[in-house]
């Protein structure tokens, strides 16, 4: 019996080694093939080719084939991307993604050049300074949109429901994100507008809540996450925690065990259980969807507006030895109900058409905000 067992183990080990060697041999063949292709391009292509750029593009293409959110950044782009999460950077003020090989606007950030120029969530950017975007990677498109502060950029946009392409000339600026705005609306309703989830967002939000609570006896709150493209996961957890006393907020699941985590609320609802309505739209993505989805699952808030973007994955930015970096998906997140929002989004409790462009507080044209006010005051 022991001999049979040993033979089985040896057989298993031999098969594993053979399979491993076979896999490695196939990989080496592919690497040789790639080298051969590069050499053929260098010798035969009609124009002289920058081989360094060609390899960068190949790396980017490999990462981009995994999902729309992964990609390669050279040292220049990597440095500029790092500044984004600190809340100050040069550019247009839009979050973009990829959809079917086309650059899609996730959301323009309030008060930025793109927002002022009338760029909308869901717009497709088809040309940048006259150059076709089709076929370029997301990182390539981002790089084209960046430039010296004060310089202008021409965007050609396709918009659903509009037959002709739309042209926008936008001046690049230093983007200083004030991620939280607040106001006390009629009948003492606290309004909290959160435009991004950067390093300062949760601190700014809790300071605004304390300020409102110290001034008025509020009847309820509206948390506005429309056109909020997301940001840092820990900030989404902190913001959600402000409105809960207990329960799971979100879980993440990946290939590695250390990426399988669950995050829970701590006791201490900052608004003391007062009625809460969360406003969402198609420009609400990533961290915004965590907040809205968790508050919906716990029945802590009424979610009002239109379906969110549907970005349910977590990316890590990993530096490389050449000064560049890769952005790669390391896990997916799941709401307390166990549902993923990838490609689905968060579905509101109450559907109200999104007909506002600028989300100015309490405008007569903002049907979503006015609907929320009526729910809280009648």
C-alpha positions in Angstrom: 0.0 0.0 0.0 2.9 2.3 0.9 4.6 1.6 -2.4 1.5 2.5 -4.3 1.1 5.7 -2.4 4.8 6.6 -3.0 4.4 5.8 -6.7 1.3 8.1 -6.9 3.2 10.9 -5.2 6.1 10.5 -7.6 3.7 10.4 -10.5 2.0 13.5 -9.4 5.3 15.3 -8.8 6.6 14.3 -12.3 3.4 15.4 -14.0 3.5 18.8 -12.2 7.1 19.3 -13.2 6.4 18.3 -16.8 3.4 20.6 -16.9 5.4 23.5 -15.4 8.2 22.9 -17.8 5.8 22.8 -20.7 4.2 26.1 -19.6 7.6 27.7 -19.3 8.6 26.4 -22.7 5.5 27.9 -24.3 6.1 31.2 -22.5 9.7 31.3 -23.7 8.5 30.6 -27.3 6.1 33.6 -27.0 8.9 35.8 -25.7 11.1 34.7 -28.7 8.2 35.5 -31.0 7.8 39.0 -29.5 11.5 39.7 -30.0 11.2 38.4 -33.6 8.2 40.7 -34.3 10.1 43.7 -32.9 13.1 42.9 -35.1 10.8 42.6 -38.2 9.1 45.9 -37.4 12.5 47.6 -37.0 13.7 46.3 -40.4 10.6 46.3 -42.5 8.1 49.0 -41.3 7.6 51.8 -43.8 8.7 54.5 -41.2 11.4 54.5 -38.7 10.1 53.2 -35.4 10.9 54.3 -31.8 11.4 50.8 -30.4 11.4 52.0 -26.8 7.9 53.5 -27.3 6.8 50.4 -29.2 7.7 48.2 -26.2 5.9 50.7 -23.8 2.8 50.4 -26.0 3.1 46.6 -26.0 3.2 46.6 -22.2 0.3 48.9 -22.0 -1.6 46.8 -24.5 -1.1 43.7 -22.4 -2.4 45.4 -19.3 -5.3 47.0 -21.1 -6.4 43.6 -22.4 -7.0 42.6 -18.8 -9.7 45.2 -18.1 -10.4 48.9 -18.9 -8.8 50.1 -15.6 -5.4 48.5 -15.8 -2.5 50.1 -17.7 1.1 51.2 -17.9 2.4 54.7 -17.0 5.8 56.1 -18.0 7.7 58.1 -15.4 6.1 61.4 -16.5 2.5 60.1 -16.4 3.2 58.2 -13.2 4.3 61.3 -11.4 1.3 63.3 -12.5 -1.1 60.5 -11.5 0.3 60.4 -8.0 -0.6 64.0 -7.5 -4.3 63.3 -8.4 -5.0 61.6 -5.1 -3.5 64.5 -3.1 -6.3 66.8 -4.3 -4.3 69.2 -6.5 -3.1 68.6 -10.1 -3.0 70.2 -13.5 -5.5 69.3 -16.2 -9.2 69.4 -17.2 -10.9 68.0 -14.2 -12.5 64.9 -15.6 -12.4 61.2 -14.7 -12.3 59.0 -17.8 -12.6 55.3 -18.5 -12.8 53.0 -21.5 -15.8 51.4 -23.1 -15.6 49.2 -26.2 -12.2 50.8 -27.0 -13.5 54.4 -26.7 -12.7 56.9 -24.1 -15.7 57.7 -22.0 -16.2 60.5 -19.5 -17.1 59.0 -16.1 -17.8 62.4 -14.6 -16.5 66.0 -14.7 -15.6 67.4 -11.3 -17.5 70.4 -10.0 -15.9 73.8 -10.7 -13.2 72.5 -13.0 -12.5 73.6 -16.6 -14.3 70.5 -18.1 -17.4 71.1 -15.9 -17.6 74.8 -16.8 -17.2 73.9 -20.5 -20.2 71.7 -20.3 -18.6 68.2 -20.6 -21.1 65.7 -19.2 -20.9 62.2 -17.7 -21.4 59.6 -20.4 -19.8 61.7 -23.2 -17.4 59.9 -25.5 -14.2 61.7 -26.5 -13.4 60.8 -30.1 -10.7 63.4 -30.9 -8.1 65.2 -28.8 -6.6 68.2 -30.6 -7.8 66.7 -33.9 -6.2 63.3 -33.2 -8.4 60.2 -33.3 -8.7 58.6 -29.9 -10.1 55.3 -31.3 -7.5 52.6 -30.8 -5.5 54.4 -28.2 -5.2 53.1 -24.7 -6.7 54.9 -21.7 -3.3 56.0 -20.5 -2.4 57.3 -23.9 -5.5 59.4 -24.0 -4.9 60.7 -20.5 -1.4 61.7 -21.5 -2.7 63.6 -24.5 -5.1 65.5 -22.3 -2.4 66.7 -20.0 -0.3 69.7 -20.8 1.1 73.0 -19.5 -1.2 75.0 -17.2 -2.9 77.8 -19.2 -2.7 75.9 -22.5 -5.8 75.0 -24.4 -7.1 71.7 -25.7 -9.7 70.9 -28.3 -12.0 67.9 -27.5 -14.4 66.4 -30.0 -17.3 64.7 -28.2 -20.1 62.3 -29.1 -23.1 62.5 -26.9 -26.1 60.1 -26.7 -29.1 61.7 -28.3 -27.1 64.3 -30.2 -26.5 63.6 -33.9 -23.6 66.0 -34.5 -20.2 65.8 -32.8 -19.7 68.5 -30.2 -16.5 70.6 -30.1 -15.1 72.0 -26.8 -12.0 74.2 -26.4 -10.9 74.0 -22.7 -8.0 75.8 -20.9 -6.0 73.6 -18.6 -5.7 74.7 -15.0 -4.3 73.6 -11.7 -7.2 71.6 -10.3 -7.6 72.3 -6.6 -10.4 69.9 -5.4 -12.6 71.1 -2.6 -14.2 67.8 -2.3 -17.0 68.8 0.1 -19.5 71.6 0.0 -22.5 72.1 2.3 -25.5 74.3 3.0 -28.6 74.4 5.1 -31.6 74.2 2.8 -35.2 75.3 3.6 -36.9 73.7 6.6 -33.5 72.9 8.1 -32.3 70.2 5.7 -28.6 69.7 5.7 -27.1 69.4 2.2 -23.7 67.7 1.7 -22.1 67.7 -1.7 -19.2 65.3 -2.1 -17.4 65.6 -5.4 -14.4 63.2 -4.9 -12.8 60.8 -2.5 -9.3 62.1 -2.0 -7.1 62.2 1.1 -9.0 65.1 2.6 -12.6 64.1 1.8 -13.8 62.3 5.0 -12.2 65.0 7.3 -13.8 67.8 5.3 -17.2 66.0 5.4 -17.2 65.4 9.1 -16.1 69.0 9.7 -19.1 70.2 7.6 -21.5 68.0 9.5 -20.3 69.3 12.9 -20.6 72.8 11.6 -24.2 72.2 10.4 -25.2 70.4 13.7 -23.8 73.3 15.8 -25.9 75.9 14.0 -29.3 74.4 13.4 -31.5 71.6 14.6 -31.6 69.7 11.3 -34.5 67.5 10.3 -32.5 65.4 7.8 -29.7 65.3 5.3 -29.1 65.0 1.6 -25.8 63.5 0.5 -25.1 64.4 -3.1 -22.8 62.0 -4.9 -23.8 62.8 -8.4 -20.9 63.1 -10.9 -18.5 61.9 -8.1 -16.1 59.6 -10.0 -14.8 58.0 -6.8 -11.2 57.8 -5.5 -9.7 56.2 -2.4 -11.3 53.1 -0.8 -10.5 54.1 2.8 -12.3 57.4 2.3 -15.4 55.7 1.0 -15.3 53.5 4.1 -14.9 56.5 6.4 -17.7 58.4 4.8 -20.1 55.4 5.0 -19.2 54.9 8.6 -20.3 58.4 9.5 -24.0 57.4 8.9 -23.9 53.9 10.4 -23.6 52.5 13.9 -22.8 48.9 13.0 -22.7 46.4 10.1 -20.5 45.6 7.1 -19.7 48.4 4.8 -17.8 46.6 2.0 -15.7 43.5 1.3 -12.9 43.0 -1.2 -11.9 39.7 -2.8 -8.8 39.0 -4.8 -6.4 36.2 -5.7 -4.2 36.8 -2.6 -5.5 36.2 0.9 -4.4 39.6 2.1 -6.7 41.2 -0.5 -9.8 39.4 1.0 -10.9 41.9 3.5 -14.2 43.0 5.2 -14.7 46.5 6.6 -17.2 47.3 9.3 -18.8 50.4 10.7 -18.0 51.6 14.2 -20.6 52.9 16.6 -21.3 56.6 16.2 -23.7 57.9 13.6 -22.6 61.5 13.0 -26.1 62.7 12.1 -27.7 60.7 15.0 -30.0 58.6 12.8 -31.7 61.5 11.1 -33.4 60.8 7.7 -30.9 60.6 4.9 -31.3 60.7 1.1 -28.4 60.0 -1.2 -28.4 61.4 -4.8 -26.7 59.4 -7.5 -26.5 59.4 -11.3 -24.5 57.7 -14.1 -21.5 59.8 -13.1 -21.4 58.3 -9.6 -18.7 55.6 -9.7 -16.3 53.5 -7.6 -16.1 54.9 -4.1 -19.5 56.7 -4.6 -21.1 53.3 -5.4 -19.7 51.8 -2.2 -21.2 54.5 -0.1 -24.6 54.5 -1.9 -24.7 50.7 -2.1 -23.9 50.1 1.6 -26.3 52.7 2.9 -29.0 51.2 0.6 -28.3 47.6 1.8 -28.5 48.7 5.5 -31.7 50.7 4.7 -30.1 53.7 6.3 -30.8 56.0 3.3 -33.2 56.4 0.4 -31.2 56.3 -2.8 -32.6 58.7 -5.4 -31.7 59.4 -9.0 -30.4 57.2 -11.8 -28.3 54.0 -12.0 -24.6 54.5 -11.2 -21.6 53.8 -13.5 -20.8 50.2 -12.4 -17.1 50.2 -11.4 -16.7 47.5 -8.9 -13.0 46.8 -8.8 -10.0 48.1 -6.8 -6.8 49.2 -8.5 -3.3 49.4 -7.0 -0.7 51.7 -8.4 2.6 49.9 -8.3 5.9 51.7 -8.9 8.5 50.3 -11.3 12.3 50.5 -11.3 12.3 52.8 -14.4 10.3 55.5 -12.5 7.1 54.5 -14.1 4.3 52.4 -12.7 1.4 50.1 -13.5 -2.2 50.5 -12.5 -3.6 47.0 -12.0 -6.8 45.5 -10.7 -6.1 43.6 -7.6 -9.5 42.8 -6.2 -13.2 43.4 -6.6 -15.5 44.8 -4.0 -18.8 43.6 -2.8 -21.7 45.3 -1.0 -23.0 44.0 2.4 -25.7 42.0 0.5 -22.8 40.1 -1.3 -23.6 41.7 -4.6 -21.0 43.1 -7.0 -21.7 46.4 -8.7 -19.3 45.7 -11.7 -21.1 46.5 -14.9 -24.4 46.8 -13.0 -24.1 49.8 -10.7 -26.3 50.7 -7.8 -30.0 50.9 -8.7 -31.8 53.8 -6.9 -34.8 53.2 -4.7 -36.5 56.1 -6.5 -35.8 56.8 -10.2 -35.8 60.5 -11.0 -34.4 61.7 -14.3 -31.0 63.5 -14.2 -31.7 66.8 -15.9 -29.2 69.1 -14.1 -25.8 70.0 -15.7 -24.1 71.9 -13.0 -25.6 70.7 -9.7 -25.7 74.2 -8.2 -27.4 73.9 -4.8 -31.1 74.2 -4.8 -31.6 75.4 -8.4 -35.1 75.3 -9.7 -34.1 73.1 -12.6 -32.6 70.3 -10.4 -35.5 67.9 -10.2 -33.6 65.3 -8.2 -32.6 67.7 -5.4 -36.1 69.2 -5.3 -37.7 65.7 -5.1 -35.4 64.8 -2.2 -36.4 68.0 -0.4 -40.0 67.2 -0.7 -39.5 63.8 0.7 -37.8 65.1 3.7 -40.1 68.0 4.4 -43.6 66.6 3.8 
